[in-house]
Amino acid sequence: MTKTPAPAKTPGVAIARVLRGLGLKQGMDFRVKGEYKNGERTGTRVAVLSSDANQTVADNADRIEQQAAEAGFHFNVSVYFTPSGRVWVWVGNYGKRTRQTHFLSPSGRTENTAAEAPKPAEQPEPKPVIRATLGAPRPAFGTPARTLDEYLSERRSGKSLDTMNRTVAEWPEGQRVQGVDSYGVTCMGTVNGAGWGAVTVPSHENYGRTWVDVTWDEMPHNRGTGRRNRPFTSDLIKH
């Protein structure tokens, strides 16, 4: 006779059971983490650790919410798509729920539901310092570095500085983000203030896209080193 498991006493236990019921492996495909502010736990979220797991959660978003509710806990399952079509998910018992569809989908729309997200903490004024990208390591995805002539030409036109100033203001140091790290794993990270930039070669396929230097949270797959890379801002989600 199969023994019926005891009711989940915490949201972390409840959501882990639901995800394991979809065939996902805890510790390999996902981890349940607490969200803290000023040393106090403010919520429970799920860190999804692989692209296959992201797709599984996205395909079963409504089912996950329903089964968590049946266990007595409310969770939001948000689904996001990058311009390249990569699917990301965010699972947590706080904030608001967002459901995007791929831009090639017939519906092609974004749905925002659930409770209003907690009012974010007031962000400090961004530093009035622009990091020049000359001589800096190239950003992710093989974005070409600017030549000196291109850089000077853009400085004269003012377009480069306008773009950089806007990027620094919109993505200040300390901003918490979710994205895909250099290993291809979806995780949380923090804008570290080491650099901001843009693709400025008109002939490049990513021309006009901006990037920011992010330090990713320590995770098992990066051996607890909190590795950095420079994802495009259009592929990041603010938290």
N, C-alpha and C positions, 0 to 999 in steps of 0.2 A: 504493500500500500504506500503510495507516494505521500510524503509528509508535506502538508501545506506550510509554506514559509510564514513566519510571523509578520504582521503588518509593519511596514517601514516606519521607523520613529523619526527619521530625519529626511530632509529633501535630498541630501546626497545619496543616501541609501536607495531612495525611491527612484531617482533618475538613473542610477547605475543599473538597477534591476531592469528597467525598461530598455536601456540600450543593450544590455547583455542579451535580452530577449530577442533582439534583432540580429544576434549573431556577432556583435562587436565584442572585442576582448578588452577588458579594463586593464590599463597599463600599457597596452600595445596600440589599440585603436583610439582610446580616449582616457582621460583622467578627470576626476571630479575635484574641483578646487574651490576654496572659499575666497570671497572678495572682501577685502578689509579696508577700513578707513579710520585713521587715527587709532589703530590697534583694535578696533571693534569690527566684528564680522557683520557685513552688510548684505551678504547674499551668497548664493551658491551658483557656480557656473561649470560648464563642461569644456575642457580643452580637447578639441578633436585633433588627432595626431597623424592622419593620413588622408590622401585625396579620396580613396575608396570609402573611408568612414564618413567623410564629408558628404559624398553622394548618397550613401545609405541614409544618413540623417535627413538630408534634403528630401529624399523620396518618401520618407515616413514622418514628415514633420507633424502632420495632424494627428497621426497615430500616437506619436510620442507625447504630445500635449494631452491627449485624451487619457492615455494610460497613467500618466503622472497625476492627472486630476482624480482618476479613480482611486489612486493610492492616497489621496488627501493633500496633494501638493500642486501648486500652480507653477508651471514652467512655460516660458516663451521660446519657441524655436524660430529663429530668424534665418532667412535664406538670402544670400547675396550673389550676384554675378559680376565678374570683372569684365572689362571690354573684350578680353580675349575669350570669354566664355567659361572661365574657371568658376566652379561653384564653391562658396564658402558658407559655413553655417555658424550660428552663435546660439548657444543654449544656456539659459539662465532663469532664475526665479525673480528677477528684477528687471527694470527698464521696460522698453516698449518692443513690440514685435514687428519686424519688417519682412515682407515677403516680396522679393523681386522675381521677375521672370527674365529669361534671356531676351536680348533685344530682337532676336530673330523669331521669338515665340509669337503666335498670333495675338495673344493678349498684350504682351509687351508693356506691362505696367508694374508699378510698385504699390504694394498694399501695406499700410501702417495701421496696426490695431493695438489693442490691449491698453494698459494704464500708461499714463505719461511717465517718461523716464525721470528719475530723481534729478533735481536741478544740479547741474555740474558745478563743481567748485570753481570759484573765480580764478581765471588764468592770469598769471603775471604778464606784464607787458613784455612783448618779445624784445630780445636784445637788438639794438640798432647796429648790428655788425653783420656784414655780408661776407661769407667765406668765399673767396675766389676759388674757382674750380681748376684754374691752371695748375698743373703739376700734381693734382690730387688723384687718388686712385679712381679708376673708371667706375661709374655706377653699374648696377646690376643689368643683366641682359645685353651686355656688350655695347652699351651706349658710347659713341665715340667722344673723345675729348675735343675741346675746341682748339683751333689754332690761334696763335697770337693775333693774327690779322682779323680773324672772325671776332675774337673777344673785344679787341679795340674798336672794331666797327660797331658792334652792338652797344658798347659803352657810350659811343658818340650818339647813337640813335636813342638811347635811354630805354629801349625795350628790355634789354637783359636785366637792368637794375630794377625796373618795374616788376618784372616777373619774380625776381629773387626776393624783393621786399614783400610781395604778396604771399609768396611761399612761406617765408619766415613768420609772417603775421598769422597765417592760417594753420601752420604746423609748428607751434612754438616748442622750445625745449621743455621737456617734462610731459608733453602730450602723450596720453596712453593710446595705443593703436592695436588693431588686429590685422594680421596679414600673413603672407607666406614667406618664411625665412629662406636662407640660402640652401637649405636641405629640401625645400619644397613642402615643408610641414606648416600647417596653419597654427599660429601661436600668437600670444600677446607680446607686446614690446613697448618701448618708450623712446620717443624722439630725444636723442642725446645731445643735440646742439653742435655736433662735430661738423656738420656741413649740410647745405641745401644747394640745389642746382636744377638745371634744365637742359634738355637736349636742344641744341641751337643750330645744328647742321640741317639746312632746309631739305636736303636730299634724303635725310634719314627717315625711316618709317615711323620713328617715335618723336619726330620733330614737334616741339612745343610742350612735350610732357615734362612734368617736374618731378624731382625725387628728393628724398630726405634721408639722412643717416639715422638708422634705428638700431638700438640694442635690444635684442630679443630676450625674453625671460629665460631663465635656466630651465632646460628640459632634458630628459634622459637621452634623446637622440643627439644633442649637441654636447653631451658629457658634462653638463653643468657649467659651461663656459660663458653662457650668455652672449653668443656670437652676434656680430653686427653685419649688416649689409645695407644697401641703398635702394629700397623698393620705390617704385613710382607711387606718387601720392594718390593717383586715381585707382590704385589697387589696394589702398588701405581703408580701414574703417575706424573712425574715432570712437573712443570709449571714455 
